[in-house]
Amino acid sequence: MEFSSPVQVVQQVFSFFGITPAALWVIVYPTVLIGAIVLFGCFRTQSDHLLMARIWRLLQGKRPITDQAVNSYFADRDALMKFTFHTTLPMPTLANVHRIIQWADKREIPMREIRKCGHFFDLRKLEIRKEKIWRSYQQIIALLIGIVLGYGCIGLGILALAPNVLVQLKTGEQRWFFISEKGAVKTLTKDSRFTISDCAKNQNDISVKSGWNSEDIKTMCEILKDPSLDKDVADMLIGQRAASSVFAVLFLVLTYISITLFTRSIAARDMLKLLAQLDAEGAFMQLELDL
């Protein structure tokens, strides 16, 4: 075939390591998807407990642990991870969970405000880690990374839903373009389309509208004459949608992580100001009582 899709390029890369296209569907793509979900869970809890628990279950099965002390320990860990997953506060023990609830209630600070600070909040000392607060340039970098990943996620989402396949010519100027199952070519250099019927006419008109040179147009017109083109494009479209969907999920998770780190740094600064204000008010009230 005279052109290839991004999915085929990925397949060629993996084939270099002996991984067949069938293995991509059965092993690699599901692994990437599961990995993205596990990565999300580990990031939320800031612990590998979820990953290790799933690996243990995979190796050991659902056979219960007979030792009551060990059972109690892991029940506490599960409860701790549930609290951490929902609040994103990686508390070391359940005792710390009870302590932070009392601390927040006393200061009338909603748990969600503490949660927004993420790892910038010291869960043992119950204060903001001043030395870890990001500088402005660090916040800008995290935001820019999140924006770039977000656009990548949107692009992959568009490919997953697109009715056409993004492919590249292997010859000539190796142009990228979209092609439909009906053999309609949509160029990226200019907003133009052409089909096999246009090839039968003056190909110079195609060159003017698309910006392609005559050699690339001639090659493309020969491709459009291939009777198996419809089936090839349909197969590539399935592969494009599957791969794009999987990597869109991965990019979505990475975007979430980048933007979350950015918002945490902002929330930590606000929390630092709030705690300073509460301390000042408390000191003032204590002074009045002393007087």
Residue pairs with C-beta under 8 A, 6 or more apart in sequence:
1 170
1 223
1 232
2 169
2 170
2 171
2 219
2 222
2 223
3 167
3 168
3 169
3 170
3 179
3 223
4 12
4 167
4 168
4 170
5 165
5 166
5 167
5 168
5 236
5 239
5 240
6 166
6 240
6 243
7 236
7 239
7 240
7 243
8 236
8 239
10 24
10 243
11 21
11 24
14 23
14 24
14 28
15 21
19 27
19 28
25 242
29 242
29 243
29 246
32 246
32 247
32 250
33 246
33 249
33 250
35 250
36 249
36 250
36 252
36 253
37 253
38 50
38 51
38 54
39 253
40 253
40 256
41 50
41 51
41 85
42 48
42 50
42 51
43 253
43 257
43 260
44 84
44 85
44 88
45 81
45 84
45 85
45 88
45 90
46 84
46 88
46 90
46 119
47 81
47 84
47 90
49 77
49 81
50 81
53 78
64 71
65 71
65 74
76 93
76 94
79 94
80 91
80 93
80 94
80 97
83 89
83 91
83 97
84 90
84 91
87 111
87 114
87 115
88 115
88 118
89 100
89 111
89 114
89 115
89 121
89 123
90 119
90 123
91 97
91 100
91 123
92 123
92 124
96 123
96 124
99 126
100 114
100 123
100 126
101 111
103 126
104 110
104 111
104 114
107 278
109 274
113 267
113 271
113 274
114 121
114 271
116 263
116 264
116 267
116 271
117 128
117 264
117 267
117 268
117 271
118 260
118 261
118 264
118 267
118 268
119 129
119 132
119 264
120 128
120 129
120 132
120 133
120 264
120 265
120 267
120 268
120 271
121 127
121 128
121 129
121 268
121 271
122 128
122 129
127 275
128 268
128 271
128 272
128 275
129 268
130 272
133 265
133 268
133 269
133 272
134 142
134 265
134 268
138 265
139 262
139 265
139 266
142 258
142 259
142 261
142 262
142 265
143 258
143 259
143 262
145 258
146 255
146 258
146 259
146 262
149 251
149 254
149 255
149 258
150 251
150 255
150 259
152 251
152 255
153 248
153 251
153 252
153 255
156 244
156 245
156 247
156 248
156 251
157 244
157 248
159 166
159 240
159 241
159 244
160 240
160 241
160 244
160 245
160 248
161 241
162 178
162 240
163 180
163 237
164 178
164 179
164 180
164 184
164 186
164 237
165 178
165 179
165 180
165 233
165 236
165 237
165 240
166 176
166 177
166 178
166 240
167 176
167 177
167 178
167 179
167 236
168 174
168 175
168 176
168 177
169 175
169 177
169 216
169 219
169 220
171 215
171 216
171 219
172 213
172 215
172 216
172 219
173 212
173 213
173 216
175 187
175 188
175 189
175 212
175 216
176 188
177 185
177 186
177 187
177 188
178 185
178 186
178 188
179 185
179 186
179 233
180 186
180 233
181 230
181 233
181 234
181 237
182 195
182 230
183 195
183 196
183 224
183 229
183 230
183 233
184 193
184 194
184 195
185 193
185 194
185 195
185 220
185 224
186 192
186 193
187 193
187 210
187 211
187 212
189 210
189 211
189 212
190 209
190 210
190 211
192 206
192 209
192 210
192 211
194 206
194 209
194 210
195 224
196 221
196 224
196 225
198 205
198 206
199 206
199 217
199 220
199 221
199 224
203 214
203 217
203 218
203 221
204 214
206 212
206 217
207 213
207 214
207 217
210 217
212 220
223 229
226 232
